[in-house]
Amino acid sequence: MCNICVAHLVWDRLGLEPFSKFIESYAKHRSGLKHDLLIIFQGSFKNHNLSEYYKVLNGFLYKSMYRHNVGFDIGAYCSAARKFDYDYFCFVNSYSIILDNHWLEKMYRHVTSADVGLVGATASCESPYSLSLIGPSEKERPFYRAILSNYWWKIWQEIFKYQYDPFPNYHIRTNAFMISRGLINKIGRIYFFTKGSAVRFECGKKGLSKQIMRMNLRLLVVGKDGIGYEKEEWYNSNTFRTKNQENLLIADNRTEDYLTADIERRKLLSRLAWGQEKDI
């Protein structure tokens, strides 16, 4: 068996278009490494409506697994890591678009270093707790005041304080990341019943990145240039919410949101990720 698996999540609610875009980018860009492709069909797929997905996969060698619509993407990834015996997994979500050749080799080169636990195509310092201290924007404030008194807003802040570190809350984004099977199977589980639980697994105190950091292992962002950027240099990697993200290796809906935003929204998104308007 090949020791590397590229696992792509297909979510039924999104329809065929995102899947077709991913496969098109996968076919266009050489990975640089031998690997197996695993398609994770998640949701209420029926045999009759999978035929269009199979057509997109015509000519590709792949494996597949099927999950009910529970656990969001992270739950599916953890399930795949338990079920399939590969040394390393590269997990890519439903919105992922590969942007460069040798993308897998570039990630694998760094994740196999002895002191590296996790590599990703993007990362952020955003903190839901720090954002809760700021509160809603002026535009949103009347709505929130209608449903939350100041008392309950303070309670909400205390919950977030328990769940998330303040800014800079270093974490690898889970849209596209690579990790060893042995390590992801050591990670303590969060029950993925809500979107909030999936967010906590990505950037919470008990989440993926923080657990790996507590093991004294490094988190790296890998760009088109093949460099593995340490967390203090993530904003200089030019991969997420800086400049035009020219060094981005694997795109997703969030990176696309930034690219298509006007200048004021770009400034906001940059502040959320990095605490500053850096090279907009």
ZAFIFI-421119 format. One record per residue: x, y, z of N, C-alpha, C in turn; residue number from 1. Coordinates in nm, 3 decimals. Layout:
N
((X,Y,Z),(X,Y,Z),(X,Y,Z),NUM)
...
This chain:
280
((0.084,-0.121,0.000),(0.000,0.000,0.000),(0.087,0.125,0.000),1)
((0.045,0.226,-0.076),(0.109,0.357,-0.071),(0.094,0.414,0.069),2)
((0.194,0.489,0.118),(0.187,0.536,0.257),(0.127,0.675,0.270),3)
((0.078,0.736,0.161),(0.019,0.870,0.166),(-0.121,0.865,0.108),4)
((-0.214,0.930,0.177),(-0.352,0.938,0.131),(-0.394,1.085,0.120),5)
((-0.447,1.123,0.006),(-0.513,1.252,-0.010),(-0.663,1.228,0.004),6)
((-0.720,1.281,0.111),(-0.862,1.256,0.142),(-0.942,1.383,0.118),7)
((-1.035,1.376,0.024),(-1.117,1.492,-0.013),(-1.261,1.469,0.031),8)
((-1.314,1.566,0.105),(-1.451,1.557,0.154),(-1.549,1.613,0.051),9)
((-1.653,1.536,0.021),(-1.760,1.580,-0.068),(-1.887,1.589,0.015),10)
((-1.938,1.709,0.031),(-2.057,1.733,0.114),(-2.178,1.747,0.025),11)
((-2.279,1.667,0.049),(-2.395,1.662,-0.041),(-2.466,1.796,-0.056),12)
((-2.466,1.879,0.047),(-2.539,2.005,0.043),(-2.481,2.105,-0.056),13)
((-2.357,2.086,-0.095),(-2.292,2.182,-0.183),(-2.312,2.152,-0.330),14)
((-2.360,2.033,-0.362),(-2.383,1.998,-0.501),(-2.255,1.959,-0.572),15)
((-2.264,1.946,-0.703),(-2.156,1.891,-0.783),(-2.045,1.990,-0.815),16)
((-2.078,2.119,-0.821),(-1.981,2.217,-0.872),(-1.850,2.223,-0.794),17)
((-1.852,2.234,-0.659),(-1.723,2.239,-0.588),(-1.639,2.113,-0.609),18)
((-1.704,1.999,-0.614),(-1.632,1.874,-0.637),(-1.567,1.873,-0.774),19)
((-1.640,1.917,-0.875),(-1.584,1.922,-1.010),(-1.464,2.015,-1.018),20)
((-1.471,2.129,-0.948),(-1.360,2.223,-0.947),(-1.236,2.163,-0.880),21)
((-1.259,2.090,-0.770),(-1.145,2.027,-0.704),(-1.079,1.924,-0.795),22)
((-1.159,1.836,-0.854),(-1.103,1.731,-0.940),(-1.032,1.792,-1.061),23)
((-1.086,1.900,-1.114),(-1.020,1.969,-1.225),(-0.882,2.019,-1.183),24)
((-0.873,2.078,-1.064),(-0.745,2.128,-1.015),(-0.651,2.014,-0.980),25)
((-0.706,1.905,-0.931),(-0.627,1.786,-0.897),(-0.565,1.725,-1.024),26)
((-0.643,1.723,-1.133),(-0.593,1.669,-1.259),(-0.490,1.762,-1.323),27)
((-0.506,1.891,-1.302),(-0.420,1.991,-1.367),(-0.282,1.999,-1.304),28)
((-0.273,1.981,-1.173),(-0.148,2.005,-1.100),(-0.089,1.874,-1.049),29)
((0.031,1.845,-1.091),(0.100,1.724,-1.046),(0.127,1.733,-0.896),30)
((0.105,1.623,-0.828),(0.123,1.623,-0.682),(0.269,1.614,-0.642),31)
((0.350,1.549,-0.725),(0.491,1.532,-0.693),(0.522,1.410,-0.611),32)
((0.418,1.337,-0.567),(0.439,1.217,-0.485),(0.334,1.112,-0.518),33)
((0.375,0.986,-0.513),(0.279,0.878,-0.526),(0.187,0.878,-0.404),34)
((0.058,0.863,-0.430),(-0.039,0.864,-0.321),(-0.168,0.797,-0.367),35)
((-0.255,0.768,-0.273),(-0.389,0.721,-0.304),(-0.488,0.835,-0.281),36)
((-0.591,0.839,-0.364),(-0.698,0.938,-0.351),(-0.818,0.873,-0.284),37)
((-0.863,0.933,-0.176),(-0.981,0.887,-0.104),(-1.089,0.994,-0.113),38)
((-1.206,0.956,-0.163),(-1.320,1.047,-0.169),(-1.415,1.012,-0.055),39)
((-1.440,1.108,0.032),(-1.531,1.087,0.144),(-1.664,1.152,0.110),40)
((-1.764,1.070,0.081),(-1.898,1.120,0.053),(-1.973,1.134,0.184),41)
((-2.006,1.258,0.220),(-2.073,1.281,0.348),(-2.210,1.345,0.326),42)
((-2.312,1.283,0.383),(-2.446,1.336,0.371),(-2.545,1.228,0.334),43)
((-2.655,1.270,0.275),(-2.763,1.177,0.241),(-2.757,1.137,0.094),44)
((-2.638,1.103,0.045),(-2.624,1.060,-0.093),(-2.704,0.930,-0.117),45)
((-2.766,0.925,-0.231),(-2.832,0.803,-0.275),(-2.759,0.750,-0.398),46)
((-2.772,0.622,-0.422),(-2.701,0.562,-0.535),(-2.732,0.632,-0.668),47)
((-2.858,0.673,-0.685),(-2.894,0.732,-0.815),(-2.833,0.869,-0.836),48)
((-2.809,0.949,-0.728),(-2.754,1.081,-0.751),(-2.602,1.086,-0.735),49)
((-2.540,0.972,-0.709),(-2.393,0.966,-0.709),(-2.337,0.946,-0.850),50)
((-2.422,0.912,-0.944),(-2.373,0.883,-1.078),(-2.301,1.001,-1.139),51)
((-2.348,1.123,-1.112),(-2.282,1.242,-1.167),(-2.143,1.261,-1.106),52)
((-2.127,1.225,-0.980),(-1.996,1.233,-0.916),(-1.902,1.128,-0.973),53)
((-1.953,1.011,-0.997),(-1.871,0.907,-1.057),(-1.824,0.946,-1.197),54)
((-1.907,1.019,-1.270),(-1.866,1.065,-1.403),(-1.747,1.159,-1.392),55)
((-1.748,1.247,-1.293),(-1.636,1.338,-1.273),(-1.508,1.262,-1.243),56)
((-1.523,1.148,-1.174),(-1.407,1.067,-1.135),(-1.364,0.967,-1.242),57)
((-1.432,0.967,-1.354),(-1.399,0.872,-1.461),(-1.254,0.890,-1.505),58)
((-1.179,0.780,-1.503),(-1.038,0.784,-1.541),(-0.943,0.796,-1.425),59)
((-0.994,0.822,-1.305),(-0.910,0.833,-1.185),(-0.918,0.703,-1.104),60)
((-0.806,0.667,-1.044),(-0.805,0.560,-0.945),(-0.833,0.622,-0.809),61)
((-0.927,0.566,-0.736),(-0.963,0.624,-0.607),(-1.031,0.520,-0.519),62)
((-1.032,0.550,-0.391),(-1.111,0.476,-0.294),(-1.221,0.568,-0.244),63)
((-1.321,0.512,-0.181),(-1.430,0.595,-0.131),(-1.481,0.542,0.002),64)
((-1.539,0.633,0.079),(-1.610,0.596,0.200),(-1.733,0.686,0.211),65)
((-1.832,0.640,0.288),(-1.959,0.710,0.297),(-1.993,0.732,0.445),66)
((-2.039,0.854,0.474),(-2.076,0.889,0.611),(-2.209,0.963,0.610),67)
((-2.286,0.941,0.716),(-2.406,1.022,0.734),(-2.364,1.166,0.761),68)
((-2.458,1.255,0.750),(-2.429,1.397,0.760),(-2.411,1.439,0.906),69)
((-2.306,1.386,0.970),(-2.273,1.421,1.108),(-2.123,1.443,1.116),70)
((-2.084,1.525,1.211),(-1.942,1.539,1.239),(-1.868,1.643,1.157),71)
((-1.937,1.708,1.062),(-1.872,1.808,0.979),(-1.746,1.749,0.915),72)
((-1.657,1.833,0.862),(-1.541,1.778,0.792),(-1.442,1.711,0.887),73)
((-1.424,1.768,1.006),(-1.324,1.714,1.099),(-1.363,1.574,1.144),74)
((-1.491,1.552,1.173),(-1.535,1.419,1.211),(-1.508,1.316,1.103),75)
((-1.528,1.358,0.976),(-1.501,1.267,0.864),(-1.352,1.235,0.854),76)
((-1.268,1.335,0.875),(-1.124,1.312,0.866),(-1.077,1.215,0.975),77)
((-1.125,1.236,1.096),(-1.085,1.146,1.205),(-1.132,1.004,1.178),78)
((-1.251,0.990,1.124),(-1.303,0.858,1.090),(-1.218,0.791,0.983),79)
((-1.177,0.867,0.881),(-1.093,0.811,0.774),(-0.958,0.767,0.828),80)
((-0.902,0.845,0.921),(-0.771,0.810,0.977),(-0.777,0.683,1.061),81)
((-0.892,0.656,1.121),(-0.908,0.533,1.197),(-0.929,0.413,1.104),82)
((-0.995,0.436,0.992),(-1.035,0.327,0.904),(-0.925,0.283,0.807),83)
((-0.845,0.379,0.757),(-0.747,0.349,0.653),(-0.606,0.358,0.708),84)
((-0.526,0.258,0.671),(-0.392,0.243,0.730),(-0.284,0.307,0.641),85)
((-0.280,0.440,0.641),(-0.174,0.515,0.572),(-0.085,0.581,0.676),86)
((0.039,0.607,0.640),(0.129,0.676,0.732),(0.093,0.823,0.745),87)
((0.055,0.884,0.633),(0.023,1.028,0.632),(-0.106,1.053,0.554),88)
((-0.182,1.151,0.605),(-0.304,1.195,0.538),(-0.292,1.344,0.504),89)
((-0.331,1.378,0.383),(-0.352,1.518,0.346),(-0.502,1.536,0.329),90)
((-0.563,1.611,0.419),(-0.707,1.631,0.418),(-0.741,1.764,0.349),91)
((-0.832,1.759,0.254),(-0.874,1.880,0.183),(-1.026,1.887,0.182),92)
((-1.079,2.004,0.214),(-1.224,2.013,0.231),(-1.296,2.033,0.099),93)
((-1.426,2.048,0.106),(-1.510,2.049,-0.014),(-1.484,2.167,-0.105),94)
((-1.434,2.277,-0.050),(-1.411,2.398,-0.129),(-1.268,2.408,-0.183),95)
((-1.184,2.310,-0.156),(-1.043,2.321,-0.188),(-1.018,2.323,-0.339),96)
((-0.923,2.408,-0.379),(-0.876,2.417,-0.516),(-0.724,2.418,-0.513),97)
((-0.661,2.320,-0.576),(-0.515,2.312,-0.582),(-0.464,2.414,-0.682),98)
((-0.356,2.486,-0.645),(-0.310,2.598,-0.726),(-0.171,2.581,-0.786),99)
((-0.098,2.474,-0.749),(0.040,2.466,-0.796),(0.084,2.321,-0.807),100)
((0.182,2.297,-0.894),(0.240,2.164,-0.907),(0.322,2.127,-0.783),101)
((0.338,1.998,-0.762),(0.417,1.943,-0.651),(0.365,1.989,-0.514),102)
((0.237,2.017,-0.510),(0.174,2.065,-0.387),(0.185,1.964,-0.274),103)
((0.167,1.836,-0.304),(0.172,1.734,-0.199),(0.315,1.711,-0.152),104)
((0.407,1.710,-0.245),(0.549,1.691,-0.209),(0.597,1.803,-0.119),105)
((0.553,1.926,-0.147),(0.594,2.041,-0.066),(0.545,2.028,0.078),106)
((0.423,1.980,0.096),(0.370,1.962,0.230),(0.436,1.843,0.300),107)
((0.451,1.734,0.227),(0.509,1.611,0.283),(0.654,1.634,0.329),108)
((0.728,1.710,0.253),(0.869,1.737,0.285),(0.884,1.795,0.426),109)
((0.786,1.877,0.465),(0.794,1.942,0.597),(0.729,1.860,0.707),110)
((0.616,1.796,0.677),(0.546,1.723,0.783),(0.624,1.602,0.830),111)
((0.718,1.553,0.748),(0.798,1.437,0.787),(0.920,1.475,0.870),112)
((0.944,1.604,0.894),(1.052,1.645,0.983),(1.019,1.600,1.126),113)
((1.121,1.562,1.199),(1.101,1.499,1.329),(1.025,1.587,1.429),114)
((1.043,1.718,1.422),(0.983,1.807,1.523),(0.861,1.882,1.469),115)
((0.808,1.838,1.355),(0.689,1.902,1.297),(0.569,1.808,1.315),116)
((0.459,1.864,1.366),(0.340,1.783,1.387),(0.232,1.804,1.284),117)
((0.227,1.925,1.227),(0.115,1.960,1.141),(0.158,2.067,1.042),118)
((0.120,2.050,0.915),(0.142,2.155,0.815),(0.009,2.184,0.747),119)
((-0.005,2.307,0.702),(-0.128,2.346,0.635),(-0.100,2.445,0.524),120)
((-0.199,2.465,0.439),(-0.188,2.563,0.331),(-0.214,2.704,0.381),121)
((-0.288,2.717,0.491),(-0.317,2.847,0.550),(-0.323,2.835,0.701),122)
((-0.312,2.949,0.768),(-0.322,2.954,0.913),(-0.371,3.093,0.952),123)
((-0.399,3.110,1.080),(-0.453,3.237,1.128),(-0.421,3.254,1.275),124)
((-0.429,3.379,1.321),(-0.416,3.410,1.464),(-0.549,3.453,1.524),125)
((-0.656,3.439,1.448),(-0.786,3.487,1.490),(-0.833,3.419,1.619),126)
((-0.897,3.497,1.705),(-0.945,3.445,1.832),(-1.092,3.481,1.853),127)
((-1.181,3.383,1.856),(-1.322,3.412,1.887),(-1.338,3.481,2.022),128)
((-1.252,3.449,2.119),(-1.261,3.514,2.250),(-1.229,3.662,2.240),129)
((-1.120,3.697,2.174),(-1.084,3.838,2.159),(-1.191,3.914,2.082),130)
((-1.250,3.850,1.983),(-1.358,3.914,1.908),(-1.481,3.937,1.996),131)
((-1.506,3.846,2.089),(-1.621,3.863,2.177),(-1.603,3.984,2.270),132)
((-1.479,4.018,2.302),(-1.452,4.136,2.385),(-1.481,4.265,2.309),133)
((-1.455,4.260,2.177),(-1.485,4.375,2.092),(-1.635,4.390,2.075),134)
((-1.702,4.276,2.060),(-1.847,4.276,2.040),(-1.884,4.296,1.895),135)
((-2.012,4.299,1.865),(-2.059,4.312,1.727),(-2.026,4.449,1.670),136)
((-2.026,4.459,1.539),(-2.001,4.585,1.472),(-2.116,4.682,1.498),137)
((-2.094,4.810,1.465),(-2.199,4.910,1.483),(-2.326,4.870,1.407),138)
((-2.308,4.815,1.288),(-2.422,4.775,1.206),(-2.499,4.661,1.271),139)
((-2.426,4.569,1.335),(-2.489,4.450,1.393),(-2.544,4.475,1.533),140)
((-2.496,4.579,1.601),(-2.526,4.598,1.742),(-2.675,4.604,1.774),141)
((-2.757,4.677,1.699),(-2.901,4.679,1.734),(-2.965,4.541,1.735),142)
((-2.924,4.455,1.641),(-2.979,4.320,1.637),(-2.937,4.241,1.761),143)
((-2.810,4.247,1.796),(-2.763,4.171,1.911),(-2.824,4.223,2.041),144)
((-2.843,4.353,2.051),(-2.904,4.408,2.172),(-3.048,4.360,2.189),145)
((-3.111,4.332,2.077),(-3.250,4.285,2.083),(-3.260,4.144,2.139),146)
((-3.153,4.067,2.128),(-3.161,3.927,2.172),(-3.069,3.897,2.292),147)
((-2.973,3.986,2.319),(-2.880,3.961,2.429),(-2.866,4.087,2.515),148)
((-2.895,4.074,2.640),(-2.869,4.185,2.732),(-2.720,4.189,2.760),149)
((-2.673,4.297,2.821),(-2.531,4.307,2.857),(-2.488,4.192,2.948),150)
((-2.582,4.149,3.034),(-2.551,4.038,3.125),(-2.519,3.912,3.047),151)
((-2.605,3.878,2.952),(-2.583,3.756,2.877),(-2.464,3.768,2.783),152)
((-2.435,3.888,2.738),(-2.315,3.908,2.656),(-2.189,3.879,2.740),153)
((-2.189,3.918,2.865),(-2.076,3.889,2.954),(-2.062,3.738,2.977),154)
((-2.174,3.669,2.992),(-2.171,3.524,3.008),(-2.109,3.460,2.884),155)
((-2.150,3.507,2.768),(-2.097,3.456,2.642),(-1.946,3.477,2.635),156)
((-1.898,3.591,2.680),(-1.754,3.619,2.681),(-1.680,3.521,2.771),157)
((-1.739,3.489,2.886),(-1.675,3.396,2.978),(-1.667,3.257,2.918),158)
((-1.769,3.216,2.845),(-1.766,3.086,2.777),(-1.653,3.083,2.676),159)
((-1.642,3.190,2.596),(-1.536,3.196,2.496),(-1.398,3.202,2.561),160)
((-1.387,3.267,2.675),(-1.259,3.273,2.746),(-1.214,3.133,2.786),161)
((-1.309,3.049,2.825),(-1.279,2.911,2.861),(-1.240,2.828,2.739),162)
((-1.299,2.858,2.623),(-1.281,2.774,2.505),(-1.164,2.814,2.416),163)
((-1.130,2.945,2.414),(-1.031,2.994,2.318),(-0.925,3.080,2.385),164)
((-0.803,3.071,2.335),(-0.698,3.162,2.379),(-0.722,3.300,2.319),165)
((-0.671,3.405,2.386),(-0.682,3.539,2.326),(-0.588,3.553,2.207),166)
((-0.607,3.658,2.130),(-0.519,3.688,2.018),(-0.376,3.711,2.070),167)
((-0.272,3.660,2.003),(-0.273,3.581,1.879),(-0.299,3.432,1.907),168)
((-0.405,3.383,1.853),(-0.449,3.246,1.874),(-0.399,3.159,1.756),169)
((-0.273,3.120,1.761),(-0.210,3.050,1.649),(-0.279,2.916,1.621),170)
((-0.320,2.895,1.495),(-0.376,2.766,1.456),(-0.369,2.748,1.305),171)
((-0.348,2.624,1.264),(-0.355,2.587,1.124),(-0.502,2.574,1.086),172)
((-0.541,2.634,0.975),(-0.678,2.619,0.927),(-0.695,2.478,0.868),173)
((-0.812,2.421,0.889),(-0.831,2.280,0.851),(-0.893,2.264,0.713),174)
((-0.886,2.367,0.630),(-0.933,2.350,0.492),(-0.842,2.258,0.413),175)
((-0.710,2.263,0.442),(-0.613,2.177,0.374),(-0.493,2.160,0.467),176)
((-0.475,2.040,0.520),(-0.364,2.017,0.612),(-0.314,1.874,0.600),177)
((-0.192,1.853,0.647),(-0.129,1.720,0.638),(-0.075,1.682,0.775),178)
((-0.095,1.554,0.810),(-0.060,1.506,0.943),(-0.037,1.356,0.935),179)
((0.041,1.302,1.028),(0.060,1.158,1.031),(-0.062,1.090,1.093),180)
((-0.087,0.968,1.051),(-0.199,0.892,1.107),(-0.179,0.868,1.256),181)
((-0.055,0.836,1.293),(-0.028,0.811,1.433),(-0.061,0.930,1.521),182)
((-0.032,1.051,1.471),(-0.055,1.170,1.551),(-0.202,1.207,1.558),183)
((-0.272,1.205,1.445),(-0.413,1.245,1.450),(-0.495,1.146,1.533),184)
((-0.452,1.021,1.538),(-0.524,0.924,1.620),(-0.493,0.938,1.769),185)
((-0.392,1.020,1.802),(-0.362,1.050,1.942),(-0.438,1.172,1.993),186)
((-0.490,1.249,1.900),(-0.555,1.374,1.937),(-0.686,1.347,2.010),187)
((-0.704,1.416,2.122),(-0.828,1.403,2.197),(-0.946,1.450,2.115),188)
((-1.055,1.378,2.120),(-1.171,1.406,2.035),(-1.262,1.513,2.096),189)
((-1.322,1.589,2.006),(-1.435,1.676,2.040),(-1.555,1.621,1.966),190)
((-1.669,1.615,2.031),(-1.788,1.561,1.965),(-1.845,1.668,1.871),191)
((-1.848,1.636,1.743),(-1.879,1.734,1.640),(-2.029,1.737,1.609),192)
((-2.108,1.784,1.707),(-2.251,1.791,1.686),(-2.295,1.926,1.629),193)
((-2.214,2.029,1.646),(-2.248,2.162,1.600),(-2.131,2.223,1.525),194)
((-2.160,2.329,1.450),(-2.053,2.402,1.382),(-1.954,2.459,1.483),195)
((-2.004,2.500,1.599),(-1.916,2.553,1.702),(-1.814,2.452,1.750),196)
((-1.852,2.325,1.758),(-1.757,2.223,1.802),(-1.648,2.203,1.698),197)
((-1.683,2.215,1.570),(-1.582,2.205,1.464),(-1.486,2.322,1.470),198)
((-1.538,2.442,1.498),(-1.451,2.560,1.513),(-1.358,2.542,1.631),199)
((-1.409,2.489,1.742),(-1.325,2.467,1.860),(-1.214,2.367,1.830),200)
((-1.243,2.267,1.746),(-1.138,2.172,1.711),(-1.031,2.237,1.625),201)
((-1.070,2.333,1.544),(-0.971,2.401,1.461),(-0.888,2.500,1.541),202)
((-0.952,2.582,1.626),(-0.877,2.692,1.688),(-0.898,2.706,1.838),203)
((-0.963,2.609,1.902),(-0.987,2.616,2.044),(-0.869,2.569,2.128),204)
((-0.879,2.591,2.259),(-0.772,2.552,2.352),(-0.747,2.402,2.351),205)
((-0.852,2.324,2.324),(-0.839,2.179,2.320),(-0.839,2.127,2.177),206)
((-0.817,2.216,2.082),(-0.824,2.180,1.942),(-0.697,2.117,1.888),207)
((-0.700,2.090,1.759),(-0.591,2.019,1.691),(-0.457,2.090,1.706),208)
((-0.451,2.216,1.670),(-0.323,2.288,1.673),(-0.269,2.300,1.815),209)
((-0.355,2.333,1.910),(-0.308,2.352,2.048),(-0.261,2.221,2.110),210)
((-0.328,2.111,2.081),(-0.282,1.983,2.133),(-0.144,1.948,2.078),211)
((-0.124,1.976,1.950),(0.006,1.946,1.889),(0.114,2.036,1.944),212)
((0.084,2.163,1.967),(0.181,2.254,2.026),(0.220,2.210,2.167),213)
((0.123,2.155,2.241),(0.155,2.106,2.377),(0.244,1.982,2.374),214)
((0.252,1.917,2.259),(0.345,1.805,2.241),(0.484,1.854,2.201),215)
((0.503,1.987,2.200),(0.629,2.049,2.159),(0.663,2.019,2.013),216)
((0.560,2.010,1.931),(0.578,1.993,1.788),(0.540,2.122,1.717),217)
((0.602,2.147,1.604),(0.585,2.273,1.531),(0.467,2.267,1.434),218)
((0.409,2.383,1.409),(0.305,2.401,1.310),(0.364,2.486,1.198),219)
((0.350,2.441,1.074),(0.407,2.515,0.961),(0.301,2.542,0.855),220)
((0.309,2.657,0.794),(0.233,2.688,0.673),(0.326,2.670,0.554),221)
((0.278,2.601,0.452),(0.359,2.575,0.332),(0.295,2.647,0.213),222)
((0.376,2.726,0.142),(0.328,2.801,0.028),(0.375,2.741,-0.103),223)
((0.339,2.808,-0.212),(0.386,2.766,-0.344),(0.538,2.759,-0.351),224)
((0.604,2.848,-0.276),(0.750,2.852,-0.280),(0.815,2.733,-0.210),225)
((0.733,2.647,-0.147),(0.786,2.528,-0.081),(0.844,2.553,0.056),226)
((0.845,2.677,0.101),(0.899,2.710,0.233),(0.798,2.673,0.341),227)
((0.847,2.620,0.452),(0.764,2.596,0.569),(0.776,2.712,0.665),228)
((0.672,2.790,0.680),(0.676,2.911,0.761),(0.636,2.883,0.906),229)
((0.721,2.928,0.999),(0.690,2.919,1.141),(0.577,3.014,1.177),230)
((0.513,2.991,1.290),(0.394,3.067,1.325),(0.419,3.217,1.334),231)
((0.539,3.258,1.374),(0.569,3.400,1.383),(0.580,3.466,1.245),232)
((0.591,3.384,1.140),(0.606,3.435,1.004),(0.486,3.404,0.915),233)
((0.378,3.354,0.974),(0.262,3.316,0.892),(0.209,3.433,0.811),234)
((0.202,3.550,0.873),(0.145,3.664,0.800),(0.235,3.709,0.687),235)
((0.365,3.674,0.692),(0.459,3.706,0.584),(0.461,3.600,0.475),236)
((0.390,3.489,0.496),(0.392,3.382,0.397),(0.311,3.417,0.273),237)
((0.229,3.520,0.281),(0.148,3.566,0.167),(0.056,3.454,0.117),238)
((-0.007,3.388,0.213),(-0.099,3.279,0.179),(-0.242,3.307,0.222),239)
((-0.263,3.389,0.325),(-0.398,3.408,0.378),(-0.417,3.551,0.423),240)
((-0.506,3.621,0.355),(-0.549,3.755,0.392),(-0.437,3.857,0.400),241)
((-0.338,3.845,0.313),(-0.237,3.948,0.292),(-0.211,3.961,0.143),242)
((-0.187,4.085,0.098),(-0.164,4.115,-0.044),(-0.273,4.045,-0.127),243)
((-0.232,3.975,-0.232),(-0.327,3.899,-0.313),(-0.309,3.749,-0.296),244)
((-0.247,3.709,-0.183),(-0.230,3.568,-0.149),(-0.157,3.492,-0.261),245)
((-0.057,3.558,-0.321),(0.010,3.500,-0.437),(0.083,3.370,-0.408),246)
((0.116,3.345,-0.282),(0.193,3.225,-0.245),(0.103,3.112,-0.197),247)
((-0.027,3.127,-0.213),(-0.123,3.027,-0.165),(-0.114,2.898,-0.246),248)
((-0.103,2.786,-0.177),(-0.087,2.656,-0.239),(-0.221,2.588,-0.270),249)
((-0.315,2.596,-0.175),(-0.448,2.537,-0.192),(-0.551,2.638,-0.145),250)
((-0.637,2.680,-0.235),(-0.739,2.780,-0.204),(-0.864,2.716,-0.145),251)
((-0.952,2.799,-0.090),(-1.083,2.754,-0.043),(-1.178,2.872,-0.046),252)
((-1.298,2.856,0.004),(-1.397,2.964,-0.003),(-1.356,3.086,0.075),253)
((-1.281,3.069,0.186),(-1.239,3.184,0.266),(-1.130,3.265,0.196),254)
((-1.038,3.198,0.132),(-0.936,3.273,0.057),(-0.999,3.344,-0.062),255)
((-1.102,3.282,-0.121),(-1.172,3.345,-0.233),(-1.252,3.466,-0.185),256)
((-1.312,3.457,-0.067),(-1.385,3.571,-0.011),(-1.295,3.693,0.000),257)
((-1.172,3.670,0.046),(-1.077,3.781,0.060),(-1.040,3.839,-0.075),258)
((-1.012,3.755,-0.173),(-0.970,3.802,-0.305),(-1.078,3.885,-0.374),259)
((-1.202,3.850,-0.353),(-1.311,3.918,-0.422),(-1.370,4.034,-0.342),260)
((-1.318,4.057,-0.222),(-1.372,4.163,-0.136),(-1.322,4.300,-0.179),261)
((-1.397,4.404,-0.143),(-1.349,4.540,-0.166),(-1.244,4.574,-0.061),262)
((-1.181,4.689,-0.073),(-1.066,4.723,0.011),(-1.103,4.730,0.158),263)
((-1.222,4.781,0.190),(-1.261,4.793,0.330),(-1.282,4.656,0.394),264)
((-1.344,4.567,0.320),(-1.363,4.433,0.375),(-1.229,4.359,0.386),265)
((-1.140,4.379,0.290),(-1.007,4.319,0.301),(-0.937,4.366,0.429),266)
((-0.948,4.492,0.459),(-0.885,4.545,0.581),(-0.943,4.475,0.705),267)
((-1.074,4.458,0.706),(-1.140,4.391,0.819),(-1.092,4.247,0.831),268)
((-1.093,4.173,0.721),(-1.051,4.033,0.726),(-0.906,4.019,0.768),269)
((-0.822,4.110,0.722),(-0.682,4.107,0.761),(-0.666,4.132,0.911),270)
((-0.742,4.227,0.965),(-0.736,4.254,1.108),(-0.780,4.134,1.189),271)
((-0.885,4.065,1.144),(-0.934,3.949,1.217),(-0.827,3.840,1.224),272)
((-0.756,3.819,1.114),(-0.656,3.712,1.108),(-0.526,3.750,1.176),273)
((-0.482,3.876,1.158),(-0.345,3.913,1.197),(-0.338,4.029,1.295),274)
((-0.451,4.092,1.326),(-0.448,4.203,1.420),(-0.398,4.332,1.361),275)
((-0.379,4.336,1.230),(-0.329,4.455,1.165),(-0.367,4.451,1.018),276)
((-0.366,4.566,0.955),(-0.390,4.573,0.812),(-0.254,4.561,0.743),277)
((-0.217,4.442,0.712),(-0.081,4.415,0.665),(-0.082,4.395,0.513),278)
((-0.020,4.486,0.438),(0.001,4.468,0.293),(-0.128,4.430,0.221),279)
((-0.231,4.512,0.237),(-0.360,4.483,0.172),(-0.348,4.505,0.021),280)
